[in-house]
Amino acid sequence: MRNLFNYHAMDYLQLTTAGLKCLLPLSTVEEIFSLPELTVIPEAPNDILGVLNLRGDLIPIMHLSCRLGITPPQCRETDVVIVLRATGLRVGVVVHQVEDVILGSTVELRQEPDYGHPGLLNTAFVAGLAQVAEEVLILINVDTLIRAPVEVARLTSEGISAELEHYPSYDFYDRYWPTATLVQRALLRQRQQALCHQVAFQEPLGGTLTAVVFALEGEQFAIPLGEIQQFIEVNHLVPAPKAPSFIAGHVSLQNEVISLLDLRELLRLPQSPAPLKKAVVLKVNSMLLGVLVNDVQGIISYLSQEVKLSSFLAVHDSGYVGSIIEEGRVIKLLNINQLVNKLIVPTKVA
């Protein structure tokens, strides 16, 4: 178990693997997508299931439940890969489900290594336990996830990349999913090919994207996960009387003063009298800004071609990318960079 000091003032990604609920520091998470077919490298460390070509970069992939010493690595169609940075490397971690974003202010950290959890749990990869409401979750220590970083780093080399086509795909299924049907294998192969050729968010019509969903005055909006720095509770807002109406005020965050944006007027939303007490913090043009919200609701992953463009795009001048339809709900995807550049840059020049 490690000192929990570095884990305070963080926000977290909640996930489930092998029946255990865990937390990962959100700041380490780069991307989330459904499990694709992996290429098994025979000489890879035992911790690594295989590697994945993600937009031209090789990403080593491990299974979290196996890493924690709970079960042998067995994959399934609904598994999720979380790409994170650990010990200077990008690595994918397979889990069974991604559940929610947890604000650090709602988490109480503990150091009991086996409180309510199996005694066989490998605590070398656990930073501590976290009390969230009535639940106790395992806080993952990302710094110790990779046991042999030099060997893992070698898997991302150009030499390995050139050899990938020589490794048979059936090795992955023989080792980690022997019951996979031909249809399931075809699905994972399709996912793998899409991830290999997809483009980043700046090219909004390609690939799988991950975004954080938040509520604002009864509607749901989303911002790409990679743009978000953290989530904060707004307890003391300093007014900005001469600022434009969309700037609600300022707060102090880690010895830096940041502006908080109230997008309700710009998005033509009603404005309830109760003040907004939460904010999503982003970096725009090397500047930290906060967007006031009612509540952070979770994370979604989707194909960019699933985003539906509408007349709302013209009304809000490209700050709005389109809508995602998921289980009957409409989630409006925002491009905060473009929206802020339109609103704030001209104000500064003037």
N, C-alpha and C positions, 0 to 999 in steps of 0.2 A: 504494500500500500504506500502511496506517495503523499507528500505534503499537499494539502488541498488549497493552499494559499493562491496558487496560480489559477485555480478554477473558480474563484469568486468573481463577481461582476461579469459573468458570461451568460450568453443564451445558449440553448441546447436543442439538438434534434433528438426526438424520442423515437425509438425503434424497438422491434421485438425480434428475438432470434431464439429458437429452441425453447419457446415458452417463457423466456426471460425478457423483462422490459429493461432497456438500457438507455443511456444518454451519451451523445457525442457532442463535444463543443462545436457549436454551429460555425464558429470562425474557421474551423479546419475543413468544412464541407465545401466542395466545389461543384458537384453535379450528382444527380440521382437519375437512374433509369432502370428499366426492367432487365432481368438477367438475359444476356445474349450467349451464344455459343463461344466457348473459350478455347484457346490453343494450349494444350498441355506441353510443357517443356520438360523432358525427362530429367535434365540436370538441375532443375530449379530446386530451391530449398523446400522442405516438406510443408512449410507454412503456406506455400503458394499453389492455388488450384491450377492456374494457367495465366496467360497474358491476353490482352485485348488491344486491337488496333483502334484507338479512339481518335478519329480525325487526323491520322498520321502519327500519333504518339502511342508508344507501347506502354500499357498500364498493367502492372502485376496485380492479380486478383487473389484475395484470400477469403476464407469463410469464417465469419466471426464466431459462430458457435463452436467450430473446431478449434479456433484460436483460444477460446476460453476453456478448452478442455472438456466440453460437455458431450458432444456427439461426434462421430465421424462425419466428414463433409458429404452431405447428400443434398443435391440440388433439385429444384422443382420449378415449374413454369412461372409461378407467381412470385418468385424471389426477386429481390431488389438489390442493385449494386449502388453503393455510395462511394463516390470518388472523393478522397480527402488527401490533404498534405500531412505527412508524418515523417519526422527526421529528415526533412529536406527532399522527400520523394513524394510523387503522386502514386497513390495505391488505391485499388478498389476493394471494398469490403462487402461481401454478400451477406444479406440479412433476410429475414422472412417477411418483414413488413416495416415500412416507415409510417409513423403515426401522426406526429405533431411537432410544432415548434414550441418550446417551453421557455418562457421568460425567466431570466436568472433571478429576478426579484421574487419569484414564487418557489424557489428551490432552497431547501435546507440541506447542507452538505454534512455527511457523517463519515466516520472512518472505520466503523465496525466491519470486518472483512466477511462475516458469514451471517449477518443478521437477516434471517428469513430466506436464505438462499442455499443451494446445495453445497455440501462440504467439499465436493470434487472440483468446484470452480477454481480455475487457475487465477489467483489474485495478482500474479505478476503483471497482468494487463488491466488491472482495475485500480482506479485512482481513489475510489471510495464509494459510498452509497449516497443517494440523494432522495430526500423526502419531498414528494410533490403531492400536495393535498393528503389523501389517505394512502397513497402508494409509496413503496420503497423501490427505487430503481438503481441499477448498477451504472456507475459513472466510469466510462471507458478511458483508460490512459493511452492516448494516441501515440505518445512518445515511445512506448514499449511494444507497440503492435508488430513492428518489423524486427524480428530477432537477428537477422543477418543482412543489414542494410547494404553492405558492399556487394553481396551476391545478388540481392534483389535489384540493385541499380544496374548490374550487368545485363539483366533481362530487358532493359530498355535500350540496349546498344543497337547500332545499325547492323552489326553482324547477326544478331538474333533475328532482327526484322527480315533480313534477306533469307533466313532459313525457315520462316513460318510456314510457307507453302509445302514444305517437306514433312510436316508433322500431321498425321491423320486426325480428322475430327472425331473419329469414333473413340479415340483414347479418352476424350472428355466424358463421353457418355458411359463408357465401360467403367470408369473410375467413380464418377460422381452421380450418374443418373441412368443406371442400367435398364430401368423400366420405361424409359422415354419412348413414346410411339414415334412413327415416322412423321406424323403431323406435328408433334411437339418439337422434334428435331428440326423440321423445316421452319417452324416459327422462330426458334432460337437462331438459326442460320440467317433468317431474314433480319432479325434484330442486329446481329453482328454486322451484316453488310451495310445496314442503315447507319450504324454508329461509325463505321469505317469511313463512310463518304459524307457524313453530315457536316454542316458548317456551323460556325458559332452564331450566337444570338444576333450579332450585327448584320447577318444575312438572314432576315426573319422568315424565309421560306424554305428552310432546310433543317431536318434533324429533330431530335428529341430535346425539349426544353424543360427546365424545372423552375417553378416559381412559388413564391410565398403568397398565400391568399389572406386578405384582410377585409374586414367589414367597415363600411363608412356610410352612415345614415341609411341603413337598411339594404344597401347594395353591396356586392362583393367585387373586389378588385384584386389584381395580382401584379407583382413585380418580380422579374427574374431573380433567382436566388443569388446569382453571382454578383449582383449590384449591391446587395445588402450587407452592411457592416455589423449591425446589432439592433436589438429592440430595447426600448427604454420606457419606464414609467415617467410621466410628466407630473411632478409634484410641485415644482416652483417655476412658473413661466414669467420671464421678465418682459413686460410689454414693449412694443416698438412703435410708438405713436406716429412717427413720420414715415414709417415704412409702407409699401404697397399693401393693399387689403389682404392679399394672399399670404403675407408673412404674419403669423399669429404672434410671434415674439421670439425670445431667445432663451436657451438654457445652457448651463455649464456642464460639459461632458468631458471628464478626464482632463481638466485644466484647459479645455478649449471651449470657446463660446460658439454655439451653432444656432442657425436660424431654423425655426419650425414653420413648415408650410401648411396652410389650411387650404386644401384643394376643393372644398365643397362648392364655393361660388364658381370656380372655373369649370367644375364638372356638372354644374347646374343641379346640385343636390340641395335638399332642404337643410336648414341649420337648426338643430335642436338647441334649446337654451343651455343644457348641461355642457360643461367644457369637456373637450376630448383629453383623456388622461394617458394615452399611449401613443408612441411614435415609432416609426420605422426609420432607422438612420442609414443613409446611403452616402456614397462618395460620388460627387458630380464635378467634373473638371478640377480634380484634386482638392475639392472643398467638401467638407462634411455638411449634410443637410438632413433635417428630420421631416417626415411626413406624418401629420397627425392622423390617427385612426381610432375607430371605436374598439376594435379587438383584432388580434392576430389569430387566424383560424386554422392554419396548417399549411402543408406543402402539397403541390400537385405536379405531376410529370405528364407531358402531352407531346404529341407530334405537332410541329409548327404548322403543318398543312391543316390541322384541325381548328386553327384560329379563323373565325368567321369575320370577315370585314363587313362593315355596315356604314350607314350614313352618319353614325356617331363620329367616325373618323374625320369627316369634313368639318363637323361642328367644332371639334376640339383641336383642329390643326396639328395632327400627327403626334400629339401627346398620348393618343389612344391607338393601340395597335389593332385591336379587334376583340372578339368575344370567344371564350372557351365554354362549350356546353358540356357539363359533366353531371350525370345523374339528375337531370332536370333543372339544375341551377345554371344561371348565366354568370360567368366570371369575366370581368372586363380587364384585359391585359393592358397595362400602362407602360409607356416609354418615358420614364421620369427624366432621363437625360435630355431628350428633345423638348419636353415640356418646360423644364427648368431653364434650358438655354434660351428658349423663346421669351420667357418671362423675366429672368433676372439679368441676363447679359445686357440687354438694351438699357435697363434701369441703371446699371453701373456706368455705362458709357455716358449716359446723360449727366 
